[in-house]
Amino acid sequence: MDQAINTIVTGLQQALKNDYLVTFIISMIPAIEVRGAIPIAIQMGLKPWFAFIFSCISALVIVPILALVLKPLIRWLKSTKIFKSLGHALEDIFKGKANKIEEKAELKAEDIKTSKRKTFYKMLGLFTFVAIPLPATGVWTGTTIALFMNMDLKKSLIPLVLGNFFAGGIITIMTVLLGDKSYLILIVLLVFILIAAASIAVSLFARRKKNKKSAQNDMIYTDKDKDA
């Protein structure tokens, strides 16, 4: 596995011919972000402190882009026949995560009428989510959750930035401590990504099956109405 990862890293270096560009691109990939970019950057020879800062800053570039295009994109997916199920599945996933943070915020804010207190706990929940250095808890998902909580972009930036740097710090320390075995971080990352992909696939299959059954029931009721 170590050899396979080295081969991939070497291939990226040869293809892009720039270690900084490799790090930047990996930092921007959903579910991977700083969790994969920092170990790879260090493996390519970049100093740990620079790999940490550069990867974290690179990962944040996607925030304003997502803020502009994500919701319109999901609406478009839901309006198409081919990607309708995918659009609904993504919306359900992100809404579910956003609702969990909002529910916890309301529970912690004793007086739910105090909007400032609720906002603080939403920001704290968002920070905690992004700060956990696991796949699907990074800037991509964090930004999406903030959008579905209808948080102001300026307010959501604080927990997103702090959480991203906190997670990046943990990954940097782990990479340095693991040394030659830092590829284990990438293996764990890959496993989590496969699990997440499988979960989305199952969700899509279940939704299509449900929609198909619903359509069949509608046809049955329509036929009964005609006979009547």
C-alpha positions as CSV (number, residue, x, y, z in Angstrom):
1,M,0.0,0.0,0.0
2,D,2.9,2.4,0.8
3,Q,4.4,1.7,-2.6
4,A,1.0,2.3,-4.3
5,I,0.7,5.7,-2.6
6,N,4.3,6.6,-3.5
7,T,3.5,5.8,-7.1
8,I,0.4,8.0,-7.1
9,V,2.3,10.9,-5.5
10,T,5.2,10.5,-8.0
11,G,2.7,10.4,-10.8
12,L,1.1,13.7,-9.7
13,Q,4.5,15.3,-9.4
14,Q,5.5,14.2,-12.9
15,A,2.1,15.3,-14.4
16,L,1.9,18.7,-12.7
17,K,5.6,19.4,-12.3
18,N,5.0,21.5,-9.3
19,D,4.7,20.3,-5.7
20,Y,2.7,23.4,-4.6
21,L,0.2,22.9,-7.4
22,V,-0.2,19.2,-6.4
23,T,-0.8,20.3,-2.8
24,F,-3.3,23.0,-3.8
25,I,-5.4,20.6,-6.0
26,I,-5.5,17.9,-3.4
27,S,-6.6,20.4,-0.7
28,M,-9.5,21.3,-2.9
29,I,-10.8,17.8,-3.4
30,P,-14.0,17.0,-1.4
31,A,-13.6,14.6,1.5
32,I,-9.8,14.7,1.1
33,E,-8.8,18.3,1.6
34,V,-6.1,18.9,4.3
35,R,-6.5,15.4,5.6
36,G,-4.8,14.1,2.4
37,A,-2.9,17.2,1.2
38,I,-0.7,17.6,4.3
39,P,0.7,14.1,4.5
40,I,1.3,14.1,0.7
41,A,2.9,17.6,0.8
42,I,5.3,16.5,3.6
43,Q,6.0,13.3,1.7
44,M,6.9,15.4,-1.4
45,G,9.5,17.2,0.7
46,L,7.7,20.4,1.8
47,K,8.4,21.5,5.4
48,P,5.6,20.5,7.8
49,W,4.8,24.0,8.9
50,F,4.5,25.2,5.3
51,A,2.5,22.1,4.3
52,F,0.1,22.9,7.1
53,I,-0.4,26.6,6.3
54,F,-0.5,26.2,2.5
55,S,-2.9,23.3,2.6
56,C,-5.3,24.9,5.1
57,I,-5.4,28.2,3.1
58,S,-5.9,26.3,-0.2
59,A,-8.8,24.3,1.2
60,L,-10.6,27.5,2.1
61,V,-10.7,28.8,-1.5
62,I,-13.8,26.6,-2.1
63,V,-15.9,28.4,0.5
64,P,-17.1,31.4,-1.5
65,I,-17.5,29.3,-4.6
66,L,-19.8,26.8,-2.8
67,A,-21.7,29.7,-1.2
68,L,-22.6,30.9,-4.7
69,V,-23.2,27.7,-6.7
70,L,-24.1,24.9,-4.3
71,K,-27.8,25.5,-3.7
72,P,-28.5,26.4,-7.3
73,L,-26.7,23.3,-8.4
74,I,-28.7,21.0,-6.1
75,R,-31.9,22.7,-7.4
76,W,-30.8,22.0,-10.9
77,L,-30.0,18.3,-10.1
78,K,-33.4,17.9,-8.6
79,S,-35.1,19.3,-11.7
80,T,-33.4,16.8,-14.1
81,K,-34.6,13.2,-14.7
82,I,-31.2,11.7,-14.6
83,F,-29.8,13.4,-11.5
84,K,-33.0,14.0,-9.6
85,S,-32.4,11.2,-7.1
86,L,-28.8,12.4,-6.5
87,G,-30.0,16.0,-5.9
88,H,-32.6,14.8,-3.3
89,A,-30.1,12.5,-1.7
90,L,-27.5,15.2,-1.3
91,E,-30.0,17.7,0.0
92,D,-31.3,15.1,2.6
93,I,-27.7,14.4,3.8
94,F,-26.8,18.0,4.2
95,K,-30.1,19.0,5.7
96,G,-29.8,16.2,8.2
97,K,-26.4,17.3,9.4
98,A,-27.5,20.9,9.5
99,N,-30.6,20.0,11.6
100,K,-28.5,18.1,14.1
101,I,-26.3,21.1,14.8
102,E,-29.3,23.4,15.0
103,E,-31.1,21.1,17.4
104,K,-28.1,20.9,19.7
105,A,-27.7,24.7,19.5
106,E,-31.4,25.1,20.6
107,L,-30.9,22.7,23.4
108,K,-27.8,24.5,24.7
109,A,-29.3,27.9,24.3
110,E,-31.8,27.8,27.2
111,D,-33.8,30.7,25.9
112,I,-34.5,29.9,22.3
113,K,-35.6,33.5,21.7
114,T,-32.1,34.7,22.2
115,S,-30.9,34.6,18.6
116,K,-27.3,35.6,19.5
117,R,-27.0,32.7,21.9
118,K,-28.3,30.3,19.3
119,T,-26.0,31.6,16.6
120,F,-23.0,31.2,19.0
121,Y,-23.8,27.5,19.6
122,K,-24.4,27.0,15.8
123,M,-20.9,28.4,15.2
124,L,-19.5,26.2,18.0
125,G,-21.2,23.2,16.5
126,L,-19.9,24.0,13.0
127,F,-16.4,24.5,14.4
128,T,-16.5,21.1,16.2
129,F,-17.7,19.4,13.1
130,V,-15.0,20.8,10.8
131,A,-12.2,20.4,13.4
132,I,-12.6,16.6,13.6
133,P,-10.0,15.4,11.1
134,L,-12.1,12.8,9.3
135,P,-13.4,12.6,5.7
136,A,-16.7,14.4,5.1
137,T,-16.2,16.7,8.0
138,G,-14.0,19.3,6.2
139,V,-14.6,22.7,4.6
140,W,-16.8,21.3,1.8
141,T,-19.3,19.7,4.1
142,G,-19.0,22.4,6.7
143,T,-19.8,25.2,4.2
144,T,-22.7,23.2,2.9
145,I,-24.1,22.7,6.4
146,A,-23.7,26.5,7.1
147,L,-25.7,27.2,3.9
148,F,-28.5,24.8,4.9
149,M,-28.6,26.4,8.4
150,N,-29.0,29.8,6.5
151,M,-26.0,31.2,8.4
152,D,-24.5,34.4,7.3
153,L,-21.3,33.8,5.3
154,K,-19.3,36.2,7.4
155,K,-20.3,34.4,10.6
156,S,-19.8,30.9,9.2
157,L,-16.3,31.8,8.1
158,I,-15.0,32.0,11.7
159,P,-15.8,28.4,12.6
160,L,-14.9,27.1,9.1
161,V,-11.4,28.8,9.2
162,L,-10.7,27.9,12.8
163,G,-12.0,24.3,12.4
164,N,-10.0,23.8,9.2
165,F,-6.7,25.0,10.8
166,F,-7.4,22.9,13.9
167,A,-8.0,19.7,11.9
168,G,-4.9,20.6,9.8
169,G,-2.8,21.0,12.9
170,I,-3.9,17.5,14.2
171,I,-3.1,15.9,10.8
172,T,0.3,17.7,10.7
173,I,1.3,16.4,14.1
174,M,0.1,12.9,13.3
175,T,2.1,13.0,10.0
176,V,5.3,14.1,11.8
177,L,4.9,11.5,14.6
178,L,4.1,8.7,12.2
179,G,7.1,9.5,9.9
180,D,7.5,6.8,7.3
181,K,4.2,5.3,8.3
182,S,2.2,8.5,7.6
183,Y,0.7,6.7,4.6
184,L,-1.6,5.1,7.2
185,I,-3.5,8.4,7.4
186,L,-4.2,8.2,3.7
187,I,-5.3,4.5,4.0
188,V,-7.8,5.5,6.7
189,L,-8.9,8.4,4.6
190,L,-9.5,6.1,1.6
191,V,-11.5,3.7,3.7
192,F,-13.8,6.4,5.1
193,I,-14.3,7.8,1.6
194,L,-15.3,4.4,0.3
195,I,-17.8,3.9,3.2
196,A,-19.2,7.4,2.5
197,A,-19.6,6.7,-1.2
198,A,-21.3,3.3,-0.5
199,S,-23.6,5.1,1.9
200,I,-24.6,7.6,-0.7
201,A,-25.1,4.8,-3.3
202,V,-27.4,2.9,-0.9
203,S,-29.3,6.1,-0.2
204,L,-29.8,6.7,-3.9
205,F,-30.9,3.1,-4.5
206,A,-33.4,3.3,-1.6
207,R,-34.8,6.6,-2.9
208,R,-35.2,5.2,-6.5
209,K,-36.9,2.1,-5.2
210,K,-39.3,4.2,-3.1
211,N,-40.1,6.5,-6.0
212,K,-40.7,3.5,-8.3
213,K,-43.0,1.9,-5.8
214,S,-44.8,5.2,-5.3
215,A,-45.2,5.6,-9.1
216,Q,-46.6,2.0,-9.3
217,N,-49.1,2.8,-6.5
218,D,-50.2,6.0,-8.3
219,M,-50.8,3.9,-11.5
220,I,-52.9,1.4,-9.6
221,Y,-55.0,4.1,-8.0
222,T,-55.5,5.8,-11.3
223,D,-56.6,2.5,-13.0
224,K,-59.1,2.0,-10.1
225,D,-60.5,5.5,-10.6
226,K,-61.0,4.8,-14.3
227,D,-62.8,1.5,-13.6
228,A,-65.0,3.3,-11.1
